[in-house]
Amino acid sequence: MGRSERAKGHRFEREIAKDFQDAGYPNACRQLEYQENTAFGVDLDNTGVYLVQCKSRKTYVSVATIKEIREEDYQQWRGTAETVPILVTKADRQPVMAVLPWKKLQALIGLERSTDGEQRKAGPADG
């Protein structure tokens, strides 16, 4: 991989980290890959339970790229079972796409639905 491709990838990682910051993870930032013993195939740090691998290429990367995330190693290192691996990929002049395991998405949908139900019971917010 050449210097321009690495720079493109780093810019994309910073962009996604900024999106995480905007979504409520104020300390989200690039995980420096030279810290190989603690990187676990994860490109971003301080993103809560989300283990994010970012790829920006000419075409979308294969869904199998998510396997670069060493989820079990990360869980053991952090002492947690609550993680959601996510592949975020961008192709030239195409929208950003995210890939995650179906079981993890089902859990997130269930969490969102249970939160939505609690909000309905409480009624609409004032304002």
PECOR-V227282 format. One record per backbone hydrogen bond with DSSP energy under -1.0 kcal/mol. NH is the residue of the N-H (numbers start at 0). CO is the residue of the C=O. E is the energy in kcal/mol with one decimal. If there is no record, write none. Layout:
NH | CO | E
NH | CO | E
This chain:
5 | 1 | -2.1
6 | 2 | -2.6
7 | 3 | -2.3
8 | 4 | -2.3
9 | 5 | -2.6
10 | 6 | -2.4
11 | 7 | -2.2
12 | 8 | -2.4
13 | 9 | -2.3
14 | 10 | -2.3
15 | 11 | -2.5
16 | 12 | -2.5
17 | 13 | -2.3
18 | 14 | -1.9
19 | 15 | -2.2
20 | 16 | -2.3
21 | 17 | -2.7
22 | 18 | -1.2
23 | 20 | -1.7
24 | 19 | -2.2
27 | 24 | -2.1
28 | 44 | -1.8
30 | 42 | -3.8
34 | 31 | -2.0
35 | 33 | -1.2
37 | 34 | -2.3
41 | 38 | -2.1
42 | 51 | -3.2
43 | 51 | -1.0
44 | 28 | -3.1
49 | 46 | -1.8
50 | 83 | -2.2
52 | 85 | -2.7
54 | 87 | -2.5
56 | 89 | -2.4
64 | 61 | -2.0
65 | 62 | -1.9
66 | 63 | -2.1
67 | 64 | -2.3
68 | 65 | -1.7
69 | 39 | -2.6
70 | 68 | -1.5
73 | 69 | -2.4
74 | 70 | -2.9
75 | 71 | -2.4
76 | 72 | -2.5
77 | 73 | -2.9
78 | 74 | -1.9
79 | 74 | -1.9
82 | 80 | -1.2
83 | 48 | -2.9
85 | 50 | -3.1
86 | 98 | -2.9
87 | 52 | -3.2
88 | 96 | -2.7
89 | 54 | -2.3
93 | 90 | -2.1
96 | 88 | -3.0
98 | 86 | -2.8
104 | 100 | -2.0
105 | 101 | -2.8
106 | 102 | -1.8
107 | 103 | -2.1
108 | 104 | -2.8
109 | 105 | -2.5
110 | 106 | -2.3
111 | 107 | -2.7
112 | 108 | -2.8
113 | 109 | -2.3
114 | 110 | -2.2
115 | 111 | -2.6
116 | 112 | -2.4
117 | 113 | -1.7
118 | 114 | -2.0
119 | 115 | -2.1
120 | 116 | -2.0
121 | 117 | -1.7
122 | 118 | -1.2
